[in-house]
Amino acid sequence: MTTSAASASTRSRGRRIRPEDARSNNRRLVLQALYRQDGLSRADLARATGLSQVTISDLVGDLVQDDLVVERGAGRRSGPGAPSRALALARSARNVVAVSISSGDTFEGVVVDLAGAVLVREVVERRGATGDEAVALLGDLVERLVARAEAPVLGVGVSTPGIVDGAGVVRESSHLAWTDVALRDILHERTSLPIAVANGLNAAGIGELSHGQVDHDLLLVRIGAGVGAAAIIDGSVVHGRNWTAGELGHVVVTEGSGPVCACGRTGCLEAWISVPKLEARVAAAPDADAAADRRREAGRCLGIALAPLIATLGLTDVVLSGPAALLDGVLIDAAREAIGARVLPIVFDDLILRRAEGDGDLRLRGAAALVLSETLGLT
Protein backbone atom coordinates (compact mmCIF):
# COMPACT_ATOMS: atom_id res chain seq x y z
CA MET A 1 0.00 0.00 0.00
CA THR A 2 1.34 3.46 -0.87
CA THR A 3 1.77 6.19 1.75
CA SER A 4 -1.25 8.03 0.35
CA ALA A 5 -3.39 4.90 0.40
CA ALA A 6 -2.28 4.03 3.93
CA SER A 7 -3.10 7.54 5.13
CA ALA A 8 -6.54 7.33 3.57
CA SER A 9 -7.10 3.95 5.19
CA THR A 10 -6.10 5.30 8.60
CA ARG A 11 -8.43 8.28 8.29
CA SER A 12 -11.35 6.08 7.30
CA ARG A 13 -11.20 3.65 10.22
CA GLY A 14 -14.36 3.70 12.27
CA ARG A 15 -16.53 5.37 9.63
CA ARG A 16 -18.18 4.33 6.39
CA ILE A 17 -16.41 5.49 3.25
CA ARG A 18 -18.77 7.13 0.79
CA PRO A 19 -18.36 6.05 -2.87
CA GLU A 20 -17.56 9.60 -3.94
CA ASP A 21 -14.82 9.85 -1.29
CA ALA A 22 -13.27 6.57 -2.44
CA ARG A 23 -13.35 7.68 -6.06
CA SER A 24 -11.79 11.04 -5.24
CA ASN A 25 -9.01 9.33 -3.31
CA ASN A 26 -8.41 6.88 -6.16
CA ARG A 27 -8.14 9.75 -8.66
CA ARG A 28 -5.50 11.32 -6.44
CA LEU A 29 -3.55 8.07 -6.31
CA VAL A 30 -3.49 7.85 -10.11
CA LEU A 31 -2.51 11.49 -10.55
CA GLN A 32 0.18 11.16 -7.89
CA ALA A 33 1.72 8.16 -9.64
CA LEU A 34 1.83 10.01 -12.98
CA TYR A 35 3.13 13.19 -11.31
CA ARG A 36 6.13 11.20 -10.11
CA GLN A 37 6.71 9.25 -13.32
CA ASP A 38 5.44 9.79 -16.85
CA GLY A 39 5.02 6.93 -19.29
CA LEU A 40 3.20 4.49 -17.01
CA SER A 41 0.68 2.12 -18.55
CA ARG A 42 -2.68 1.24 -17.04
CA ALA A 43 -1.14 -1.99 -15.76
CA ASP A 44 1.73 -0.02 -14.21
CA LEU A 45 -0.78 2.23 -12.46
CA ALA A 46 -2.69 -0.76 -11.11
CA ARG A 47 0.52 -2.13 -9.62
CA ALA A 48 1.62 1.27 -8.25
CA THR A 49 -1.71 2.11 -6.60
CA GLY A 50 -3.05 -1.32 -5.64
CA LEU A 51 -6.26 -0.60 -7.56
CA SER A 52 -7.85 -3.06 -9.97
CA GLN A 53 -7.27 -2.68 -13.70
CA VAL A 54 -10.99 -2.15 -14.20
CA THR A 55 -10.95 0.76 -11.73
CA ILE A 56 -7.79 2.18 -13.32
CA SER A 57 -9.30 2.09 -16.82
CA ASP A 58 -12.41 3.89 -15.57
CA LEU A 59 -10.39 6.56 -13.74
CA VAL A 60 -7.98 7.11 -16.63
CA GLY A 61 -10.93 7.57 -18.99
CA ASP A 62 -12.32 10.33 -16.75
CA LEU A 63 -8.91 11.99 -16.35
CA VAL A 64 -8.31 11.99 -20.11
CA GLN A 65 -11.75 13.53 -20.60
CA ASP A 66 -10.88 16.18 -17.99
CA ASP A 67 -7.65 16.98 -19.90
CA LEU A 68 -5.53 16.04 -16.88
CA VAL A 69 -3.99 12.92 -18.46
CA VAL A 70 -2.85 12.28 -22.03
CA GLU A 71 -1.93 9.13 -23.92
CA ARG A 72 1.44 9.23 -25.65
CA GLY A 73 1.64 6.18 -27.86
CA ALA A 74 3.13 2.80 -27.03
CA GLY A 75 4.43 2.10 -23.54
CA ARG A 76 6.54 -0.78 -22.25
CA ARG A 77 5.60 -4.27 -23.48
CA SER A 78 4.92 -6.50 -20.46
CA GLY A 79 3.82 -9.66 -22.31
CA PRO A 80 2.52 -10.96 -25.64
CA GLY A 81 0.32 -8.81 -27.81
CA ALA A 82 0.35 -5.12 -28.57
CA PRO A 83 2.22 -2.83 -26.15
CA SER A 84 0.10 -0.81 -23.74
CA ARG A 85 -0.47 2.91 -24.15
CA ALA A 86 1.84 5.21 -22.19
CA LEU A 87 0.10 7.76 -19.98
CA ALA A 88 1.34 11.14 -18.78
CA LEU A 89 0.10 14.03 -16.70
CA ALA A 90 -1.10 16.83 -18.98
CA ARG A 91 1.29 19.31 -17.43
CA SER A 92 0.24 22.29 -19.53
CA ALA A 93 -3.50 21.70 -19.05
CA ARG A 94 -3.69 23.61 -15.75
CA ASN A 95 -1.82 26.55 -14.25
CA VAL A 96 -1.11 27.58 -10.67
CA VAL A 97 -0.49 31.11 -9.37
CA ALA A 98 2.06 31.45 -6.57
CA VAL A 99 3.06 34.61 -4.72
CA SER A 100 5.86 35.16 -2.23
CA ILE A 101 5.99 38.15 0.09
CA SER A 102 9.66 38.58 0.92
CA SER A 103 11.21 39.78 4.14
CA GLY A 104 12.53 42.68 2.05
CA ASP A 105 10.21 45.04 0.20
CA THR A 106 8.82 43.04 -2.72
CA PHE A 107 5.93 40.83 -3.73
CA GLU A 108 6.97 38.27 -6.33
CA GLY A 109 4.45 36.22 -8.26
CA VAL A 110 4.57 33.51 -10.90
CA VAL A 111 2.26 31.45 -13.06
CA VAL A 112 3.49 27.86 -13.37
CA ASP A 113 2.29 24.71 -15.10
CA LEU A 114 1.82 21.36 -13.38
CA ALA A 115 5.50 20.56 -13.86
CA GLY A 116 6.52 23.78 -12.08
CA ALA A 117 7.78 25.52 -15.24
CA VAL A 118 7.49 29.29 -14.84
CA LEU A 119 5.30 30.80 -17.56
CA VAL A 120 4.88 34.32 -16.14
CA ARG A 121 6.82 36.21 -13.50
CA GLU A 122 6.08 39.62 -11.97
CA VAL A 123 7.79 41.51 -9.16
CA VAL A 124 6.04 44.39 -7.38
CA GLU A 125 7.77 46.86 -5.07
CA ARG A 126 5.89 47.16 -1.80
CA ARG A 127 7.29 50.64 -1.14
CA GLY A 128 6.55 50.39 2.57
CA ALA A 129 2.87 49.49 2.14
CA THR A 130 1.40 47.79 5.22
CA GLY A 131 -2.02 46.90 6.58
CA ASP A 132 -4.97 47.19 4.17
CA GLU A 133 -2.77 48.84 1.55
CA ALA A 134 -0.49 45.77 1.44
CA VAL A 135 -3.52 43.46 1.21
CA ALA A 136 -4.85 45.47 -1.76
CA LEU A 137 -1.44 45.42 -3.45
CA LEU A 138 -1.30 41.63 -3.06
CA GLY A 139 -4.84 41.20 -4.38
CA ASP A 140 -4.10 43.32 -7.45
CA LEU A 141 -0.99 41.24 -8.21
CA VAL A 142 -2.90 37.98 -7.85
CA GLU A 143 -5.66 39.17 -10.18
CA ARG A 144 -3.13 40.22 -12.85
CA LEU A 145 -1.36 36.86 -12.68
CA VAL A 146 -4.65 34.94 -12.94
CA ALA A 147 -5.54 37.00 -16.01
CA ARG A 148 -2.17 36.18 -17.64
CA ALA A 149 -2.44 32.42 -17.09
CA GLU A 150 -2.24 30.25 -20.21
CA ALA A 151 -4.63 27.55 -18.94
CA PRO A 152 -7.39 27.21 -16.33
CA VAL A 153 -6.01 28.13 -12.89
CA LEU A 154 -6.24 25.48 -10.19
CA GLY A 155 -5.70 27.94 -7.37
CA VAL A 156 -3.45 30.51 -5.74
CA GLY A 157 -0.71 29.84 -3.20
CA VAL A 158 0.68 32.62 -1.00
CA SER A 159 3.84 32.55 1.09
CA THR A 160 3.92 35.30 3.68
CA PRO A 161 5.98 36.36 6.69
CA GLY A 162 4.28 35.91 10.04
CA ILE A 163 2.20 33.40 11.95
CA VAL A 164 -0.40 31.73 9.71
CA ASP A 165 -3.08 29.39 11.05
CA GLY A 166 -4.87 26.51 9.36
CA ALA A 167 -7.71 28.72 8.14
CA GLY A 168 -5.35 30.90 6.12
CA VAL A 169 -5.51 33.75 8.64
CA VAL A 170 -2.32 35.72 9.20
CA ARG A 171 -2.52 36.03 12.95
CA GLU A 172 0.46 38.33 13.21
CA SER A 173 3.02 39.76 10.81
CA SER A 174 4.95 42.69 12.19
CA HIS A 175 6.65 43.03 8.80
CA LEU A 176 3.30 43.90 7.16
CA ALA A 177 1.45 45.27 10.22
CA TRP A 178 -1.12 42.51 9.83
CA THR A 179 -3.11 41.13 12.75
CA ASP A 180 -5.80 38.48 12.18
CA VAL A 181 -5.97 39.17 8.45
CA ALA A 182 -8.18 36.50 6.81
CA LEU A 183 -6.01 36.38 3.71
CA ARG A 184 -7.45 33.16 2.29
CA ASP A 185 -11.02 34.47 2.44
CA ILE A 186 -10.04 37.90 1.08
CA LEU A 187 -8.25 36.46 -1.96
CA HIS A 188 -10.98 33.87 -2.58
CA GLU A 189 -13.56 36.64 -2.66
CA ARG A 190 -11.49 38.49 -5.28
CA THR A 191 -10.72 35.48 -7.49
CA SER A 192 -13.32 32.75 -6.68
CA LEU A 193 -10.36 30.32 -6.72
CA PRO A 194 -9.04 27.94 -4.06
CA ILE A 195 -6.44 29.76 -1.94
CA ALA A 196 -3.60 28.29 0.11
CA VAL A 197 -1.69 30.51 2.55
CA ALA A 198 1.46 29.48 4.42
CA ASN A 199 4.20 30.99 6.52
CA GLY A 200 7.19 31.69 4.27
CA LEU A 201 9.54 29.32 6.03
CA ASN A 202 7.04 26.45 5.93
CA ALA A 203 6.43 27.19 2.25
CA ALA A 204 10.18 27.01 1.63
CA GLY A 205 10.33 23.64 3.38
CA ILE A 206 7.48 22.32 1.23
CA GLY A 207 9.24 23.71 -1.86
CA GLU A 208 12.43 21.85 -0.99
CA LEU A 209 10.52 18.65 -0.29
CA SER A 210 8.62 18.91 -3.58
CA HIS A 211 11.50 19.79 -5.87
CA GLY A 212 14.71 19.03 -3.99
CA GLN A 213 16.58 15.82 -3.23
CA VAL A 214 14.40 14.71 -0.29
CA ASP A 215 11.33 12.48 -0.45
CA HIS A 216 10.60 11.97 3.25
CA ASP A 217 11.26 13.90 6.49
CA LEU A 218 13.07 17.22 6.37
CA LEU A 219 14.28 20.04 8.60
CA LEU A 220 14.87 23.29 6.74
CA VAL A 221 16.74 26.03 8.59
CA ARG A 222 16.53 29.53 7.18
CA ILE A 223 19.42 31.82 8.06
CA GLY A 224 18.74 35.41 7.13
CA ALA A 225 17.89 38.52 9.16
CA GLY A 226 16.74 36.01 11.78
CA VAL A 227 16.87 32.25 12.15
CA GLY A 228 13.91 29.90 11.86
CA ALA A 229 13.17 26.31 10.97
CA ALA A 230 10.47 24.28 9.24
CA ALA A 231 10.07 20.63 10.21
CA ILE A 232 8.22 18.36 7.80
CA ILE A 233 7.43 14.90 9.17
CA ASP A 234 5.62 12.24 7.12
CA GLY A 235 4.91 14.90 4.50
CA SER A 236 3.19 17.28 6.94
CA VAL A 237 4.48 20.54 8.35
CA VAL A 238 4.79 20.60 12.14
CA HIS A 239 2.95 23.77 13.19
CA GLY A 240 2.60 23.50 16.95
CA ARG A 241 -0.52 24.33 18.93
CA ASN A 242 -0.07 28.08 18.49
CA TRP A 243 1.27 27.83 14.91
CA THR A 244 4.68 29.02 16.13
CA ALA A 245 6.80 25.88 15.64
CA GLY A 246 10.25 26.55 14.24
CA GLU A 247 11.33 29.46 16.46
CA LEU A 248 14.89 28.16 16.56
CA GLY A 249 16.62 31.52 16.61
CA HIS A 250 16.12 32.17 20.31
CA VAL A 251 17.47 28.86 21.55
CA VAL A 252 20.41 29.74 23.84
CA VAL A 253 23.52 27.90 22.66
CA THR A 254 26.18 29.59 24.82
CA GLU A 255 24.58 30.25 28.18
CA GLY A 256 26.09 33.19 30.04
CA SER A 257 28.43 34.15 27.21
CA GLY A 258 28.39 35.28 23.62
CA PRO A 259 26.69 38.17 21.81
CA VAL A 260 23.57 39.86 23.13
CA CYS A 261 20.43 39.04 21.15
CA ALA A 262 17.66 41.43 20.13
CA CYS A 263 15.41 39.58 22.59
CA GLY A 264 17.68 40.78 25.43
CA ARG A 265 19.25 37.43 26.29
CA THR A 266 22.85 36.42 25.79
CA GLY A 267 24.01 33.60 23.53
CA CYS A 268 20.93 33.00 21.35
CA LEU A 269 21.58 31.18 18.08
CA GLU A 270 20.24 34.16 16.13
CA ALA A 271 22.81 36.46 17.74
CA TRP A 272 25.55 34.07 16.62
CA ILE A 273 24.49 33.18 13.11
CA SER A 274 21.94 35.62 11.63
CA VAL A 275 23.33 37.11 8.44
CA PRO A 276 23.71 40.74 9.64
CA LYS A 277 25.38 39.72 12.92
CA LEU A 278 27.70 37.14 11.37
CA GLU A 279 28.63 39.33 8.40
CA ALA A 280 29.55 42.15 10.79
CA ARG A 281 31.79 39.88 12.89
CA VAL A 282 33.45 38.39 9.81
CA ALA A 283 34.03 41.87 8.32
CA ALA A 284 35.62 43.02 11.59
CA ALA A 285 38.07 40.09 11.68
CA PRO A 286 41.74 41.19 11.42
CA ASP A 287 42.64 38.56 8.80
CA ALA A 288 41.29 35.64 6.75
CA ASP A 289 42.10 33.06 9.42
CA ALA A 290 40.19 35.00 12.07
CA ALA A 291 37.24 35.45 9.68
CA ALA A 292 37.17 31.68 9.10
CA ASP A 293 37.29 31.09 12.86
CA ARG A 294 34.22 33.29 13.33
CA ARG A 295 32.29 31.40 10.69
CA ARG A 296 33.45 28.16 12.28
CA GLU A 297 32.22 29.27 15.73
CA ALA A 298 28.83 30.19 14.23
CA GLY A 299 28.64 26.74 12.66
CA ARG A 300 29.45 25.09 15.98
CA CYS A 301 26.61 27.01 17.62
CA LEU A 302 24.25 25.92 14.84
CA GLY A 303 25.25 22.29 15.41
CA ILE A 304 24.62 22.61 19.15
CA ALA A 305 21.07 23.84 18.44
CA LEU A 306 20.33 21.22 15.79
CA ALA A 307 21.65 18.11 17.56
CA PRO A 308 18.69 17.60 19.94
CA LEU A 309 16.19 18.06 17.08
CA ILE A 310 18.01 15.57 14.87
CA ALA A 311 18.24 12.99 17.65
CA THR A 312 14.65 13.46 18.85
CA LEU A 313 13.01 13.33 15.42
CA GLY A 314 15.40 10.85 13.82
CA LEU A 315 16.09 13.23 10.96
CA THR A 316 18.52 12.35 8.20
CA ASP A 317 18.08 15.44 6.01
CA VAL A 318 18.83 18.95 7.26
CA VAL A 319 18.85 21.72 4.71
CA LEU A 320 20.24 25.22 5.22
CA SER A 321 18.79 28.16 3.33
CA GLY A 322 20.90 31.32 3.24
CA PRO A 323 23.91 33.01 1.62
CA ALA A 324 26.40 30.53 0.18
CA ALA A 325 29.32 32.84 0.97
CA LEU A 326 28.60 32.49 4.70
CA LEU A 327 27.27 28.94 4.93
CA ASP A 328 29.45 26.89 2.61
CA GLY A 329 32.75 25.45 3.72
CA VAL A 330 33.91 25.87 7.31
CA LEU A 331 30.49 26.80 8.74
CA ILE A 332 28.68 23.68 7.49
CA ASP A 333 31.71 21.54 8.37
CA ALA A 334 31.75 22.90 11.93
CA ALA A 335 28.00 22.35 12.32
CA ARG A 336 28.37 18.76 11.15
CA GLU A 337 31.25 18.18 13.57
CA ALA A 338 29.27 19.63 16.50
CA ILE A 339 26.26 17.44 15.70
CA GLY A 340 28.47 14.34 15.44
CA ALA A 341 29.90 15.01 18.87
CA ARG A 342 26.42 15.19 20.44
CA VAL A 343 24.40 12.35 18.93
CA LEU A 344 24.83 8.59 18.64
CA PRO A 345 26.78 7.34 15.62
CA ILE A 346 23.72 5.48 14.34
CA VAL A 347 21.92 8.84 14.19
CA PHE A 348 24.81 10.76 12.68
CA ASP A 349 26.06 8.27 10.08
CA ASP A 350 23.10 8.80 7.71
CA LEU A 351 22.83 12.56 8.25
CA ILE A 352 22.87 14.79 5.18
CA LEU A 353 23.53 18.45 5.99
CA ARG A 354 23.54 20.72 2.93
CA ARG A 355 22.38 23.97 1.45
CA ALA A 356 18.96 24.19 -0.19
CA GLU A 357 18.35 23.48 -3.85
CA GLY A 358 17.39 26.54 -5.92
CA ASP A 359 17.29 28.75 -2.84
CA GLY A 360 15.79 31.79 -4.57
CA ASP A 361 12.44 30.28 -5.57
CA LEU A 362 11.81 27.95 -2.62
CA ARG A 363 8.89 29.94 -1.24
CA LEU A 364 7.22 30.19 -4.64
CA ARG A 365 7.73 26.48 -5.24
CA GLY A 366 6.20 25.70 -1.87
CA ALA A 367 3.21 27.98 -2.43
CA ALA A 368 2.53 26.27 -5.76
CA ALA A 369 3.01 22.83 -4.22
CA LEU A 370 0.39 23.61 -1.57
CA VAL A 371 -2.16 24.32 -4.30
CA LEU A 372 -1.32 21.10 -6.15
CA SER A 373 -1.68 19.14 -2.92
CA GLU A 374 -4.99 20.70 -1.91
CA THR A 375 -6.63 20.55 -5.37
CA LEU A 376 -5.20 17.44 -7.04
CA GLY A 377 -3.54 15.60 -4.18
CA LEU A 378 -0.09 15.92 -5.80
CA THR A 379 2.84 15.84 -3.39
C-alpha positions as CSV (number, residue, x, y, z in Angstrom):
1,M,0.0,0.0,0.0
2,T,1.3,3.5,-0.9
3,T,1.8,6.2,1.7
4,S,-1.3,8.0,0.4
5,A,-3.4,4.9,0.4
6,A,-2.3,4.0,3.9
7,S,-3.1,7.5,5.1
8,A,-6.5,7.3,3.6
9,S,-7.1,4.0,5.2
10,T,-6.1,5.3,8.6
11,R,-8.4,8.3,8.3
12,S,-11.3,6.1,7.3
13,R,-11.2,3.7,10.2
14,G,-14.4,3.7,12.3
15,R,-16.5,5.4,9.6
16,R,-18.2,4.3,6.4
17,I,-16.4,5.5,3.2
18,R,-18.8,7.1,0.8
19,P,-18.4,6.0,-2.9
20,E,-17.6,9.6,-3.9
21,D,-14.8,9.8,-1.3
22,A,-13.3,6.6,-2.4
23,R,-13.4,7.7,-6.1
24,S,-11.8,11.0,-5.2
25,N,-9.0,9.3,-3.3
26,N,-8.4,6.9,-6.2
27,R,-8.1,9.8,-8.7
28,R,-5.5,11.3,-6.4
29,L,-3.5,8.1,-6.3
30,V,-3.5,7.9,-10.1
31,L,-2.5,11.5,-10.5
32,Q,0.2,11.2,-7.9
33,A,1.7,8.2,-9.6
34,L,1.8,10.0,-13.0
35,Y,3.1,13.2,-11.3
36,R,6.1,11.2,-10.1
37,Q,6.7,9.2,-13.3
38,D,5.4,9.8,-16.8
39,G,5.0,6.9,-19.3
40,L,3.2,4.5,-17.0
41,S,0.7,2.1,-18.5
42,R,-2.7,1.2,-17.0
43,A,-1.1,-2.0,-15.8
44,D,1.7,0.0,-14.2
45,L,-0.8,2.2,-12.5
46,A,-2.7,-0.8,-11.1
47,R,0.5,-2.1,-9.6
48,A,1.6,1.3,-8.2
49,T,-1.7,2.1,-6.6
50,G,-3.1,-1.3,-5.6
51,L,-6.3,-0.6,-7.6
52,S,-7.9,-3.1,-10.0
53,Q,-7.3,-2.7,-13.7
54,V,-11.0,-2.1,-14.2
55,T,-10.9,0.8,-11.7
56,I,-7.8,2.2,-13.3
57,S,-9.3,2.1,-16.8
58,D,-12.4,3.9,-15.6
59,L,-10.4,6.6,-13.7
60,V,-8.0,7.1,-16.6
61,G,-10.9,7.6,-19.0
62,D,-12.3,10.3,-16.8
63,L,-8.9,12.0,-16.3
64,V,-8.3,12.0,-20.1
65,Q,-11.8,13.5,-20.6
66,D,-10.9,16.2,-18.0
67,D,-7.6,17.0,-19.9
68,L,-5.5,16.0,-16.9
69,V,-4.0,12.9,-18.5
70,V,-2.8,12.3,-22.0
71,E,-1.9,9.1,-23.9
72,R,1.4,9.2,-25.7
73,G,1.6,6.2,-27.9
74,A,3.1,2.8,-27.0
75,G,4.4,2.1,-23.5
76,R,6.5,-0.8,-22.3
77,R,5.6,-4.3,-23.5
78,S,4.9,-6.5,-20.5
79,G,3.8,-9.7,-22.3
80,P,2.5,-11.0,-25.6
81,G,0.3,-8.8,-27.8
82,A,0.4,-5.1,-28.6
83,P,2.2,-2.8,-26.2
84,S,0.1,-0.8,-23.7
85,R,-0.5,2.9,-24.1
86,A,1.8,5.2,-22.2
87,L,0.1,7.8,-20.0
88,A,1.3,11.1,-18.8
89,L,0.1,14.0,-16.7
90,A,-1.1,16.8,-19.0
91,R,1.3,19.3,-17.4
92,S,0.2,22.3,-19.5
93,A,-3.5,21.7,-19.0
94,R,-3.7,23.6,-15.8
95,N,-1.8,26.5,-14.2
96,V,-1.1,27.6,-10.7
97,V,-0.5,31.1,-9.4
98,A,2.1,31.4,-6.6
99,V,3.1,34.6,-4.7
100,S,5.9,35.2,-2.2
101,I,6.0,38.1,0.1
102,S,9.7,38.6,0.9
103,S,11.2,39.8,4.1
104,G,12.5,42.7,2.1
105,D,10.2,45.0,0.2
106,T,8.8,43.0,-2.7
107,F,5.9,40.8,-3.7
108,E,7.0,38.3,-6.3
109,G,4.4,36.2,-8.3
110,V,4.6,33.5,-10.9
111,V,2.3,31.5,-13.1
112,V,3.5,27.9,-13.4
113,D,2.3,24.7,-15.1
114,L,1.8,21.4,-13.4
115,A,5.5,20.6,-13.9
116,G,6.5,23.8,-12.1
117,A,7.8,25.5,-15.2
118,V,7.5,29.3,-14.8
119,L,5.3,30.8,-17.6
120,V,4.9,34.3,-16.1
121,R,6.8,36.2,-13.5
122,E,6.1,39.6,-12.0
123,V,7.8,41.5,-9.2
124,V,6.0,44.4,-7.4
125,E,7.8,46.9,-5.1
126,R,5.9,47.2,-1.8
127,R,7.3,50.6,-1.1
128,G,6.6,50.4,2.6
129,A,2.9,49.5,2.1
130,T,1.4,47.8,5.2
131,G,-2.0,46.9,6.6
132,D,-5.0,47.2,4.2
133,E,-2.8,48.8,1.6
134,A,-0.5,45.8,1.4
135,V,-3.5,43.5,1.2
136,A,-4.9,45.5,-1.8
137,L,-1.4,45.4,-3.4
138,L,-1.3,41.6,-3.1
139,G,-4.8,41.2,-4.4
140,D,-4.1,43.3,-7.5
141,L,-1.0,41.2,-8.2
142,V,-2.9,38.0,-7.9
143,E,-5.7,39.2,-10.2
144,R,-3.1,40.2,-12.8
145,L,-1.4,36.9,-12.7
146,V,-4.6,34.9,-12.9
147,A,-5.5,37.0,-16.0
148,R,-2.2,36.2,-17.6
149,A,-2.4,32.4,-17.1
150,E,-2.2,30.2,-20.2
151,A,-4.6,27.5,-18.9
152,P,-7.4,27.2,-16.3
153,V,-6.0,28.1,-12.9
154,L,-6.2,25.5,-10.2
155,G,-5.7,27.9,-7.4
156,V,-3.5,30.5,-5.7
157,G,-0.7,29.8,-3.2
158,V,0.7,32.6,-1.0
159,S,3.8,32.5,1.1
160,T,3.9,35.3,3.7
161,P,6.0,36.4,6.7
162,G,4.3,35.9,10.0
163,I,2.2,33.4,11.9
164,V,-0.4,31.7,9.7
165,D,-3.1,29.4,11.0
166,G,-4.9,26.5,9.4
167,A,-7.7,28.7,8.1
168,G,-5.3,30.9,6.1
169,V,-5.5,33.8,8.6
170,V,-2.3,35.7,9.2
171,R,-2.5,36.0,12.9
172,E,0.5,38.3,13.2
173,S,3.0,39.8,10.8
174,S,4.9,42.7,12.2
175,H,6.6,43.0,8.8
176,L,3.3,43.9,7.2
177,A,1.5,45.3,10.2
178,W,-1.1,42.5,9.8
179,T,-3.1,41.1,12.7
180,D,-5.8,38.5,12.2
181,V,-6.0,39.2,8.4
182,A,-8.2,36.5,6.8
183,L,-6.0,36.4,3.7
184,R,-7.5,33.2,2.3
185,D,-11.0,34.5,2.4
186,I,-10.0,37.9,1.1
187,L,-8.3,36.5,-2.0
188,H,-11.0,33.9,-2.6
189,E,-13.6,36.6,-2.7
190,R,-11.5,38.5,-5.3
191,T,-10.7,35.5,-7.5
192,S,-13.3,32.8,-6.7
193,L,-10.4,30.3,-6.7
194,P,-9.0,27.9,-4.1
195,I,-6.4,29.8,-1.9
196,A,-3.6,28.3,0.1
197,V,-1.7,30.5,2.6
198,A,1.5,29.5,4.4
199,N,4.2,31.0,6.5
200,G,7.2,31.7,4.3
201,L,9.5,29.3,6.0
202,N,7.0,26.5,5.9
203,A,6.4,27.2,2.2
204,A,10.2,27.0,1.6
205,G,10.3,23.6,3.4
206,I,7.5,22.3,1.2
207,G,9.2,23.7,-1.9
208,E,12.4,21.8,-1.0
209,L,10.5,18.7,-0.3
210,S,8.6,18.9,-3.6
211,H,11.5,19.8,-5.9
212,G,14.7,19.0,-4.0
213,Q,16.6,15.8,-3.2
214,V,14.4,14.7,-0.3
215,D,11.3,12.5,-0.5
216,H,10.6,12.0,3.2
217,D,11.3,13.9,6.5
218,L,13.1,17.2,6.4
219,L,14.3,20.0,8.6
220,L,14.9,23.3,6.7
221,V,16.7,26.0,8.6
222,R,16.5,29.5,7.2
223,I,19.4,31.8,8.1
224,G,18.7,35.4,7.1
225,A,17.9,38.5,9.2
226,G,16.7,36.0,11.8
227,V,16.9,32.2,12.1
228,G,13.9,29.9,11.9
229,A,13.2,26.3,11.0
230,A,10.5,24.3,9.2
231,A,10.1,20.6,10.2
232,I,8.2,18.4,7.8
233,I,7.4,14.9,9.2
234,D,5.6,12.2,7.1
235,G,4.9,14.9,4.5
236,S,3.2,17.3,6.9
237,V,4.5,20.5,8.4
238,V,4.8,20.6,12.1
239,H,2.9,23.8,13.2
240,G,2.6,23.5,17.0
241,R,-0.5,24.3,18.9
242,N,-0.1,28.1,18.5
243,W,1.3,27.8,14.9
244,T,4.7,29.0,16.1
245,A,6.8,25.9,15.6
246,G,10.2,26.6,14.2
247,E,11.3,29.5,16.5
248,L,14.9,28.2,16.6
249,G,16.6,31.5,16.6
250,H,16.1,32.2,20.3
251,V,17.5,28.9,21.5
252,V,20.4,29.7,23.8
253,V,23.5,27.9,22.7
254,T,26.2,29.6,24.8
255,E,24.6,30.2,28.2
256,G,26.1,33.2,30.0
257,S,28.4,34.1,27.2
258,G,28.4,35.3,23.6
259,P,26.7,38.2,21.8
260,V,23.6,39.9,23.1
261,C,20.4,39.0,21.1
262,A,17.7,41.4,20.1
263,C,15.4,39.6,22.6
264,G,17.7,40.8,25.4
265,R,19.3,37.4,26.3
266,T,22.9,36.4,25.8
267,G,24.0,33.6,23.5
268,C,20.9,33.0,21.4
269,L,21.6,31.2,18.1
270,E,20.2,34.2,16.1
271,A,22.8,36.5,17.7
272,W,25.6,34.1,16.6
273,I,24.5,33.2,13.1
274,S,21.9,35.6,11.6
275,V,23.3,37.1,8.4
276,P,23.7,40.7,9.6
277,K,25.4,39.7,12.9
278,L,27.7,37.1,11.4
279,E,28.6,39.3,8.4
280,A,29.6,42.1,10.8
281,R,31.8,39.9,12.9
282,V,33.5,38.4,9.8
283,A,34.0,41.9,8.3
284,A,35.6,43.0,11.6
285,A,38.1,40.1,11.7
286,P,41.7,41.2,11.4
287,D,42.6,38.6,8.8
288,A,41.3,35.6,6.8
289,D,42.1,33.1,9.4
290,A,40.2,35.0,12.1
291,A,37.2,35.4,9.7
292,A,37.2,31.7,9.1
293,D,37.3,31.1,12.9
294,R,34.2,33.3,13.3
295,R,32.3,31.4,10.7
296,R,33.5,28.2,12.3
297,E,32.2,29.3,15.7
298,A,28.8,30.2,14.2
299,G,28.6,26.7,12.7
300,R,29.5,25.1,16.0
301,C,26.6,27.0,17.6
302,L,24.3,25.9,14.8
303,G,25.3,22.3,15.4
304,I,24.6,22.6,19.2
305,A,21.1,23.8,18.4
306,L,20.3,21.2,15.8
307,A,21.7,18.1,17.6
308,P,18.7,17.6,19.9
309,L,16.2,18.1,17.1
310,I,18.0,15.6,14.9
311,A,18.2,13.0,17.7
312,T,14.6,13.5,18.8
313,L,13.0,13.3,15.4
314,G,15.4,10.8,13.8
315,L,16.1,13.2,11.0
316,T,18.5,12.4,8.2
317,D,18.1,15.4,6.0
318,V,18.8,18.9,7.3
319,V,18.8,21.7,4.7
320,L,20.2,25.2,5.2
321,S,18.8,28.2,3.3
322,G,20.9,31.3,3.2
323,P,23.9,33.0,1.6
324,A,26.4,30.5,0.2
325,A,29.3,32.8,1.0
326,L,28.6,32.5,4.7
327,L,27.3,28.9,4.9
328,D,29.5,26.9,2.6
329,G,32.8,25.4,3.7
330,V,33.9,25.9,7.3
331,L,30.5,26.8,8.7
332,I,28.7,23.7,7.5
333,D,31.7,21.5,8.4
334,A,31.7,22.9,11.9
335,A,28.0,22.3,12.3
336,R,28.4,18.8,11.2
337,E,31.2,18.2,13.6
338,A,29.3,19.6,16.5
339,I,26.3,17.4,15.7
340,G,28.5,14.3,15.4
341,A,29.9,15.0,18.9
342,R,26.4,15.2,20.4
343,V,24.4,12.4,18.9
344,L,24.8,8.6,18.6
345,P,26.8,7.3,15.6
346,I,23.7,5.5,14.3
347,V,21.9,8.8,14.2
348,F,24.8,10.8,12.7
349,D,26.1,8.3,10.1
350,D,23.1,8.8,7.7
351,L,22.8,12.6,8.2
352,I,22.9,14.8,5.2
353,L,23.5,18.5,6.0
354,R,23.5,20.7,2.9
355,R,22.4,24.0,1.4
356,A,19.0,24.2,-0.2
357,E,18.3,23.5,-3.9
358,G,17.4,26.5,-5.9
359,D,17.3,28.7,-2.8
360,G,15.8,31.8,-4.6
361,D,12.4,30.3,-5.6
362,L,11.8,28.0,-2.6
363,R,8.9,29.9,-1.2
364,L,7.2,30.2,-4.6
365,R,7.7,26.5,-5.2
366,G,6.2,25.7,-1.9
367,A,3.2,28.0,-2.4
368,A,2.5,26.3,-5.8
369,A,3.0,22.8,-4.2
370,L,0.4,23.6,-1.6
371,V,-2.2,24.3,-4.3
372,L,-1.3,21.1,-6.1
373,S,-1.7,19.1,-2.9
374,E,-5.0,20.7,-1.9
375,T,-6.6,20.5,-5.4
376,L,-5.2,17.4,-7.0
377,G,-3.5,15.6,-4.2
378,L,-0.1,15.9,-5.8
379,T,2.8,15.8,-3.4
